[in-house]
Amino acid sequence: MANFRSLIQKAFYLGIGLASYANEKARMALTELEEQAQTLADKMVARGEITAEEARKYVDDLVQQAQKKTEDSSQSLSDKEPRLIEIITEEEETSKNLKSNNRDELRDQVDLLQEELRRLKRK
């Protein structure tokens, strides 16, 4: 029982660690996007293609779009229900194997009966 509790605790910590890592990566990507957008906007201002105010608005819009996409994807992930994990004991596994064997036998019988029915229809 202690091993099971330890396993669950490790799985929980793994989930928290993965979520933290993903959050950190998303923030880094967002920062990188903001820097790239700012560099592009600065180049466009230097060439006289847009004004400084338009450049600021452009960068802000890009960052907001990226944040919105990140929030939308995280909401869609949180809307999903967690997967159920079924823990099967040896007794249950044996019982399921027997049911599976019975199912296979019944399918075989149905197949044989269908073949016999086809054969009788041909006569």
N, C-alpha and C positions, 0 to 999 in steps of 0.2 A: 504494500500500500504506500510505503514511503517513496518507492521508486516511481510510482504513478504520480504522486503529488509533485515530486521533483521534476518529472517530465512535463507536467502541465505548467509548472512554474517557469521552466525553461522556454516552453512554447510561448507563454505570455510575454516574457522578456524579449524573446526574438521578435514578436509582433510589434512591441513598442519600439524596439531598436530599428526595425525596418521602416516604421512610420516616421520616426525621427530622421532617419537617413534620407528618406524620400523628400521630406519637408526641406531639409538642408539643401539637397540637390536642386529642388524647385526654386528655392530662394537664390541660389548661385546662378541658375540659368536665367532667372528674371533680372538679376543684377547685370549679368553679362549682356542680355538683350538691351537693357537700358543704356549701357555704355556704348554698344554698337550703334544704337539709334542716335545717341547724342553725337557720336563721331560723324555719322552720316549727315545729320542735321547741320553740324558745324561746317562740314565741307560744302554743303549746299548754300549756306549763308555766305561763306567765303567766295563762292562763285557768283553770288548775287541772284541765285535762282529763287530763294525765299528770304523772308525777313527773319529777324531774330525771334519775333513774337510767333510767327508761323512755325518756326523750328521748335520752340518750346511746346507749342500745342501739338505738333506732330509727335514729339517724344512722349508727351503725357498720354496721348491717345493710344500709342503703341503699348505703353506700359499698362494702361488700364485694360486694353484688350487681352493682353497676356495674363493679367491677374484674373480677369473674368473667366478665361478658359481654364485656368488652374482651379479656381473655385468651383466651376461647373463640373469639372472632372472629379474633384474630391467629393462633391455632393452626390454625384451619381454612384461613386464607390460606397459612400456611407449609406445610400438608400437601399443597397442590396442587403439582403439578410445574410447573416453569417452562415457558413456551411455547418451542417450538423456532422459531428464525428461520432460514429457508432463503434462502441467497444464490444467486441464479441468474445465471449468466454469459449473455452474448448467445448463445453456441452452444447452451447448454441451453434457453434460451427458444425459439430457433428449432426445436429438436428437439421441445419440448413443443407448440409450435404445430402442427407437422406431425402429431404424434400426435393432437392435438385435431381437426385437419382429417380425418384418417383415421377417427377415431371418428364424426364427423358423417356422413361418406360411408357408413360401415357402417350407421349408424342409418337413413339414407335408404333404403339398399338393403333393410334389414329391413322398413321401412314399406311399400315397394313390393311386396315378396314377400308380406307379410300381406294387402295389398289384393288381390293376384292370387289368393291362397288363398281369400279370402272370395268373390271373384267366381266362382271355380271351384266352390265349395260351393253356390252359388245355382243353378248349371246343373243 
